[in-house]
Amino acid sequence: MPGGGHLDDARAAAIGRAYDLVGLAQGQNVDREIGVAEEEAAEHGWTDVRLLLKWARTMAARESGADNSAYLQAMIDLAESTAETTMLALALATVAARRSTIGRALDVTESTAIPLVRAVALLDDDSGPAVHRAAALIEVGVAAQELSFWELAVEYYDQAEQVLDGADDPRLAGTIALQRRVLSYNRAEVVLDWSSAQAMIGGWDAAALTAAAALPGGLAAIDQHWPPSWEIEHRAHLHLLAAVAGRSPAGLTEFALPPDLYSTGVTPDAIVALGAAIDAARSADGAGAARLAVGLSDRLGWATPQGTRLLCMSIAARQPGTPPAVAAYAEELARLRWNARLDQVTGLRDAIDVERQRRDHEQLRRQVQVDELTGLANRRGYRAYLSELLAPGTTPQEYAVMMVDVDHFKLVNDRFGHDVGDLVLARVAQILAAHVRPVDLAARLGGDEFVVVLAGVGPEQPERRAQEIIDAVRGQVWDELGPGLAVSISVGVHRGGVQELPTLLTDADRNLYHAKHNGRGRLASAAGAARP
C-alpha cells in the first residue's frame, strides 16, 4: 500500500525530510525543496510523504498570509485515497486547527469541531510509523487549543509524548527530537493560556496549581537545536507561568529572559512587567498591579496567548477610578465565557463518544459483510452493494457482472489439501481485488465462486478486464503452494443497465457455464463465443 507497509530506508529518509520541511516552512522559503521532495514522493508512490509535503505548503501559505485551503483539501484527498487512518486524522486535525485562520472554510456546512471529532475517533486505530501518530496527536492538541479546549489539548500532547517514548526507529531520531521540542513549546503555551483564564475569574489557587504543573522540565527541554525565536517565546511563557504559579521574585529569576535573545513574537520588557503585575494581583495589590499592566497588552507580542492578553487587560482595568460596575461587568463576562467553554468541552467529549460508537457500528457492519478467508465482500456485502446501486437517485450507467469460478477446485482440495485450497482462494481474491476500482466490487459468494461488478463500463471493457484477470491467474507461480499445482479460472460476463442488475448475475452465470463447457480457463459473454 502506498505510504504504508514496510518502512524502508529511502522512505524513512523522505519522511524525516518532509517533517523538516514542515518546520522550515514556518519561517523560510522552502518552495523549491518541497517541489523536489514532491517529485520523489510521487515517483515512489509514498502517499504519506506527499501528504506531509502538502502540510508543509499549508504552513508556508499561512506564514505568507495566503489562502491555504487548497492545500488543506489536497491533504484530505490524499489521506482518503489510502487506508491509513493516522494520516487522515492528521489531515482532519490540521483542517480543524487552521479553520479559524484560513480565508474560507473547506465546507461551510461544517463547524471547526466536526473534523476534530473525526480525527480523535480515527486515532483509536494504532497504525503507521510512530512519528505520524505523534504528529496527528499534536495537531489534535493544536486544534483543541485554538478552540480554548485546553484540558483536551494537554491530554493529546501527553498522548503524543507517550507515543514518542515508545518510538525506537533510529532513522527518525531527528524527527522525534523535533516533535519533542514542539510538545515542550506547545504544552507551556497552552497551560499559560488555561491558567490565565482561570485567574481571570478569580480562581488564583486553581490557576497556580495548573501553572505549576507545567514548569518542571520546561527549561531543561531547551537545547542548541531550538530556533532562537522558539527559545525566547518559550522562556517568556515559562516566566509568566512562574508568576501565575506564585513563585517569589527569586523564583521568577530562574525563568529570566536572556537579553541577547530576540523574537518578533514577544517583547521581553513587557513580559517582565506583566509578570510583576500578576505577582501584585496575586498579592491583592490591585492598584499596583493595574499601574504595571496599563498599556502592556499591545506590547506583549503575537506569541502571547489570548487568555494571557485578556488577563493583562483585566488587571489593567482595576486601576483606581474605574467604576465598580465596570469591574463587576468584566468579571461576569469572564465567568460566562468560562462556563460556556466548559459546556463546549463537555459537548465535544460527547460528540467524540458518539463518533466512536458510530465507527464501532460501521466496523461491525463491514465485518458482517466481509468474507473472513479472502477479505472480499461476502454474499451479504454483494447484496448491500446492489441495494445502493438500485437506490433512487443513482446515476444511470452501464454495469458488467463477471461470474468467476476456479477450475477443478475440488481436485485441488483432494490432491493438495484444504489448507492449500484456502491459499488458492485467497490468492485469486487478491488478483480480483487488484483489478477493480473503488466504485467496483469483488465478492466471494461461497466456495470457489466469485463475482465482480464493474461500474460505468463501455462495450469492450468487461471482456478485456476479464481476460486480464484470467491471464493474471494463469501467470501466478502456483507450484510454490504445492509441487505440480496449476490453477486456472473460468469467467462468465454479462453487461446491462442499472435496472438489469438483479438479473445480470444469472446471465453471467449462464455464460460461465458456456466457458466451462468449452474447455475452462477462458471467458464467455453475450457479445461472443467462449475464448481462452
N, C-alpha and C positions, 0 to 999 in steps of 0.2 A: 504494500500500500504506500503511495507516495507520501512522504512525510512521516510514516510510521514504521513499525517493524524494527529490524536491526539497525543500530546506530553505528555506522562505520566511521572511520577516521575522517574521511572527507566531509561527511555530513556534520560530524561533531564540530569540525573546524568552521564550517559555514554557519552553524548555529551560534557559536561563540562570536564570530564576526558580526552576525546580524544583531545580536544583543549589544555589542559595542556601538554599532551604528545607531541603535535606538537611543543610547545615551548621548552620543556625539551630536545627533540631530537636534538636541535641545540647546544648542549654543554655537554650533559650527555649520558651515555649508558643506554637506557631505553628499550632495545630489549625485555627483559623478560616481562616487564609491558605491552608493546604493544601486545605481544603474548597472554597474559591473556585477555586483553581487546578485542582482535580479536575473541577469542573463545566465549566470552559472546555475542558479537555483532552478530556473525554468528548464535548462538543458538536462539536469539530472532528475527532474520531477520531484524536487524537495518542496512539497506544499507548505510545510510548517515554516521553512526558511523564507519562502515567498511572502507568507503572511506576516512574519516578523519584519520584513523589509517594508511592507505596506504600513505597518505600525510606525516604523521609523519615519516614513513620509508624513504620517499624521502629525508626528511631533514637530517635524520641520515646518509644516504648514501652520501649525498653531503658533510656533515661535515667530513666524513672519506676519501673523495676523490674517493669513489666508483661510479660506473655507476648506476644511479638511474632510468634509462629509463624503466626497467621492472615494477617498482612501479608506474611510471607515466602512463604507459599503463594500469595497473590494475585500477588506478583511473578512466581513461576514460571508461574502460569496465564496471565498477560498475555503473558509472553515466548513461551510456547509457542503462543499464538494468532497469532503473526506468524512471518515467515521470517527475522527479524533475529537472527542468531546472536550478535552482540555483546551484545544486551540479555539473551538467555538466559544467556550467560556471566556477565554482571553479576549476574543473579538467583541463579544457582547458586553463584557465589563468595560472595555475601552469605550464603546459607544455610550454606555451609561455615564462614565466618568467625564466624557467630553460634551455630552449633550447640552449642558448648561453654558458651554462656551462657544460651540460651533455656530456658524451663521444660520443654519437651518437644520431641523431635525431630519433624520433619515425617513421617518414616517411620523407625520404629525398626529396620527391617531394613537401613538404610544407615549406613555409617560416615561420619565427617566427610570423609574423603578422597575418597569417591565423587563428590559434586558438584564438588569441587575439580578432580579429574581431568577430568571432563566440561567444566568451564569452560575449562581450559587448552587442551584439544583444539579447542574451539569457536573460540577466539581465533586459530587458524590462518587463519580466514576474515577477511580485512580488509574490513570493511563498516561503513557508518554514519558519523555525524559523529565527528571525532577525539576530542571530549570524552567520548563514550560509550565508545569503545575504551580511552581512558586510565582512565576510571572503572572499567571491568571489570578492567584490568590492576592497578590499585591495590588493588582488592578481593581479587584473587587473592593479591597480596602480603600483605595483611592476614590472609587465611586461612592462608597459609603461616607467617606469624609466630606466629599463635595455636597452630599445631602444632609450634612450635620448629624449623621448616624455614627457618632464617634465610638460608641461601645462596639458596634459591629466592625468598624474599621480595625480596632485593636484586636478583636477576635481573629480576623482574617490575616492580619500581619503576624500574629502569633502562630497561626497555622502554617503560613509561608516559612517562618523560621524553623518550625518542626520539619517541614519537607527538606529544607536545606541542610538541617542537621543529619538527615539520613542520606544525603546525596554524596556519592563516593566516586564519581567519574572524574579522574584527574585531568582529562581533556577539557573539561568545562570548569576547571577550578577558577579561572578568571571571571567567568560569568557568575559563578556562585558568590565570589567575593564582591562583585558589583551589586548583586541583589541584596547582599547583607548590608552594604552601605546605604542602599535605597531604603531598606527597612529601618535602619537606625535613624535616618533623617526623618522619614515619614512618621515613625512612631512618636518622636519628640514633638513634631509639629501638630499631630492630631490630638495628643494629650494636652498640649498647651491650649489648643482651641477649646477642648472639652472642659478643662479645669477653669478657664477664663469664663465660660458660660455659667458654670456652677457658682463662681464668685459673684457674677452679676446679679444673681437672685439672692445674694446674701449667704450662700452656703460656703463660707470660707473654710470651715473644717473639712467638709467633703472635698472641696477643691484642693486643699492641702494634701489630703491622702491620695487623690488622683494624680496630682503633680509629682509627689514624692516617689511614686511607683515607677516613674519614667526616668528618674535621674541616675540610678546605678548603671554603670557601664556606658553612659552617654558619651563621656569624654574619651574613654578608652577605645571606643569604636573608631575614632578619628585616626587615620594613618596617612602616609605620604601619598597614597593614591587618591585621596579625596580632592576633588576640584576645589580651588580656593574659595569660590563663591559658596559652595555647599558647606565648607567648614565654618565660615563666618556666620552663615544663616543658622546652622545647627548650634553653634555656640550661643547665638542670640536666643534661640528657643530654650536652650538649657538654662541660660541666665534668668529668663523670665519664669521658667518652671521653678527654679530655686526660690524666686521671690514669692510665687504663689504658694509654694510649699512651706513658707515661713522660715526659710533659712536666715540666720543672723547676717549682718553686714559682712562678717568674716566668711560666712558660708557662701555669700554671693561672690566674694573674691575668687573662690575656687573656679567659678564659671565666668571670670572676667573675659572681656573681648580683647584679643591682642590688637594693638594699634596699627600693626603693619598689614593687617588683613583688610580687604575691601570687597564689597559686593553691592551691586545695584539694588539688591533685594532688601537690605536693611541699612539703617543709619545708626551706627554704634552709640553715639552720644544720646540719641533719642531712646534707644533700648535701655541704656543705663538709667536714664531719667525715669522711664516707665517702671523699671524695677524698684526704684526708690519710692515712686508713687504707690505702687502695690504694697510695699512694705509699710508705708504710712497708713494706707487704708486698712490693712490688716490690724494695725495698732489702734484703730478707731480715731486716727487723726484725719478726719475728713477734710478739714480746711487745708492742712498741709499737703495732703495727697492731691487735692484739687489744684493747688498752685503749681505743683510739679507736673500735673497731667495736662494742663491747659495748653492747647496748641500742638500737642505731641502726635495726635492721631494722623495728621497729614505728613508727618516726618518719619514715621516708623519704617516705611518701605513696603513694597508689594509682597515680600515674603512673610510678613507678619500675618498670622491667621486672623480671619474675620472676627472670631469671638474675642480675641485679644484686643483688637482695634476697638470693638464695641465696649469692652471693659474699660479701656482708656477713656473713651468718651463718657462713660457712666461715672467714672471717678471725677473727671473734669467738671461734670455738671453739678457737682456738690459744692462748688466754690461758694464762699459767703455771699449772701444776697440773692441766691437762687430761691425763688418761691417754693415753699414746701410742697405745694400741689404739683409743681413740675417734676420734682424728685419722686414723688409718690406715683405720678403717672408713668415715669420712666421705669420704675420698679415693677409696676403692674404689667406693662408691656413685656418686659423681660420674662416675667413669670408666665404670662400667657404663651409666649413663644416657646419657653421651655416645656410647658405642659403639652402644647401641640406637637412638639418634637417627639416627646415620649409616646404619644398616641401613634405618630407615624412610624416610629421604630417597632412598636407592637404590631401595627398593621403590616409592615414589611416582613416581620418574622412569620406572621400568619400566612402571608402570601407565599413565602418560601415553603412552608409546610404543605400548602395546597399544591404547589408546583411539584414538590417531591412525591406527593401521593399520585398526582396525575402521571408523572413519569413511571412510577411503580406499576400503575394500572396499564399504561401503554406497553411497558416491557412484558407484563404478564400476557397481554393480548397478543403481542408478537410471538411470545413463546408458544402459545396455543396454536398459532398459525404457521409455525416453522417446523420442518422435518428435522428430527434430532440427529439423524445419521449424516445427512448431506448439508444441512444449513439452508437449503432452499425452502420456499414456501411449501406447505403441505396442501392436501385437498381443500381443507378449510380456508387456507390462505388464498388458494386459487379462486374459490367461490367469492371471497371477500373482494378480491381484485375485480372480478367480473361485475359484482354489485356496484362498485364505484364507477366503473365504465358505463354502466347502464343507468346511472342516476340522472335525473332531469338536469339539463343544462350542460351535459357533456358535449364537447365539440365533435361534430360528425367527422369521422375519418375512417380509412381502411385499416383493417386488422388482419393479421395472419396467425393461425394456430398451427403449431407443429406437435404431432404426437411422436414421441421418441421411445424406442424400445431397444434394450440391449439384446443382441442376437445370441441365442443359445445360452441364456444366462443360467438356466437350470444345470446345464452341463458344467459351467464354471463352478457352481457351488458343489456339485457332486465330485468333481475331479480335484479341485483345489481347496475346498472347504469354505464355510460361510464367512470366516474372517476375511479371506481374500475376496470373496464376493462383495462384502461390505466395502472393502477398499476400492473395488472396481466401481461400485455405485458412487462412492464419494468423489472419485476422480472424474467420472463422467459429469457429475453435478458441477464440479469446478469448471469444466470446459463449457458447459451450458451457461454458467454464471458469467464467464468471461466474454460470451458472445451476445449478451443482452445489455441494453441501456437502462438507465434509471426508470424510464417510462414503460419498459417492457416487464415481463415476468417469466421466471423459470421456476417450475414447481415439480415436486415428485408426488405423483398421485398414489403410488403404492408399488411395492415390489420393485421391478426394474422398469416401470413405466413413468415417463416424464412428459411434461407438457411445457411448451414455450409459447408465449403470446407476444407478438410484435405489434407495436402501435405505429400508425402513420406510415405504412409501407406502400411502395409502388408495386407495379405488376411483377417485376422480376426479382425484387429484393428477397422475398421469403425463400425462393429456391436457392438463390446464391448464398444466403446465410445458412440454410440447411446443409448445403454442400460443404461449406467451410467447417461446420460442426462435425460432419461425417469424416472429413479429412483430418481434423484435429484429433479425433478419437483414434483413427487408424494410425496416426503418426506417433502415438504415445509408445514409450518403451514399456510394454506391459510385462515382459518376462522378468523384470526386476521384482514384480509381485509374486511371481511363480514361474519356474522354468517351463517354457513351452506355452505360456499363456498368451493368447491373442484375443483382442476384443474388437468388435465392430458394432455399429448401431444401424437400425433402420428408422427412417423418418417419413411420416405422412404429413403433407402440408395442404392447408386449405385457406383461402383468403375471402374476406367479405366485409360488409359494412358493420357498423356498431350494432344494428338491430339483429344481425345474424349471429352475433357472438354466442348465444346459447346453443346454436346448432353446429357451430364451426368445429367443436371438439369431436362430434360424431362424424362429421365429414372428414376431418383429418385422420380419425381412427380408421375409417374405411380406406383411405389412401395408404395408411400404414400397412394394412393387410395386403394391399397390392405390392408394396415394396418388399415385404417378407416373402410373398408368394413368388416373386420374380427373382429371388436369389439372395435377399438380405444384403446388408451393407450398402444400401442405396436409399434414394428418396423417391417418393411418388407424390404427384399433385394433380389437381384437376386440370392444370394447364398442359400436362403432357404425361407420357408414359413413365413408368419407373425407370430410373437410370442410376448407375453406380457413381 
